[in-house]
Amino acid sequence: MKKTNYSYIGIAFIILVFGIIFIPRIVDRISNKDIIRNESRSDAIKDVEKKASDLAFIEINGKAKRVPPFSFKNQNGDIISNKDYEGKVYIVEFFFTTCPTICPRMNKNLVQIQNTFNGLDDFGVASFTINPDYDTVSVLKAYAQQYGITNPNWNLMTGEKEAIYELSNEGFNLYSAEDKNAAGGFEHSGNFALIDKNGFIRSRKDSYGNPIIYYRGIVSEEEKTDEDGVAEEISILKEDIKKLLNE
């Protein structure tokens, strides 16, 4: 008389139970197209949608405006170009270290923004002096220390005056000029330009759907408005930096 092989009986029993419990579930998921491959694809689509930003591209003659090539020396004596900012979200300003009016306010606001995004490798600032004859590497270095500039991607740059003014007035359309009658001997815009990771100038839209183009850099968040009742834009600039960092 043969002995019963209980091991085979046990295996058969397990297979039977698996079929009863799990096969209907698998069939149901397939019929509803609820399978792992589709789930992973839908998750990827959600990620793409999440990274899309509503910020406008600034267009000139129907083309998105990209940062023009530049190459200057920074506060550490290093040559910095637009290529050093590729893959980074950054703010552009034009200033000079002896400015007695708006520059100190602008750079205090930028330091506050710097501290908000502290430790992020893909955020930076590009500051170009419009008084390169005075603002040498050592002067810019002392200025950076004075204001607490610590972000390694914040470059204070100096170089050939004509190249800087061309970059300001034609490259960014941020006004800069020498003026002996102006305080400090120079006039310049108090606005900031916001640049995305691909080198395009970006901004949010106003209530009419038009790009605001630049962000007011003089009035702080704490002040809320200036003496004329013009609202600060540092808070919305920080919001829009976050959007571009997520793209």
Secondary structure as UniProt FT lines:
FT   HELIX           6..31
FT   TURN            32..33
FT   HELIX           36..51
FT   STRAND          56..57
FT   STRAND          59..60
FT   TURN            61..62
FT   STRAND          63..64
FT   STRAND          71..73
FT   TURN            75..76
FT   STRAND          79..81
FT   HELIX           82..85
FT   TURN            86..87
FT   STRAND          89..95
FT   TURN            97..98
FT   HELIX           102..116
FT   TURN            117..119
FT   TURN            121..122
FT   STRAND          123..129
FT   TURN            132..134
FT   HELIX           137..147
FT   TURN            152..153
FT   STRAND          154..158
FT   HELIX           161..166
FT   HELIX           167..171
FT   STRAND          176..178
FT   TURN            180..181
FT   HELIX           183..185
FT   STRAND          186..188
FT   STRAND          191..195
FT   TURN            197..198
FT   STRAND          200..203
FT   TURN            207..208
FT   STRAND          215..216
FT   TURN            221..223
FT   TURN            227..228
FT   HELIX           234..245
//
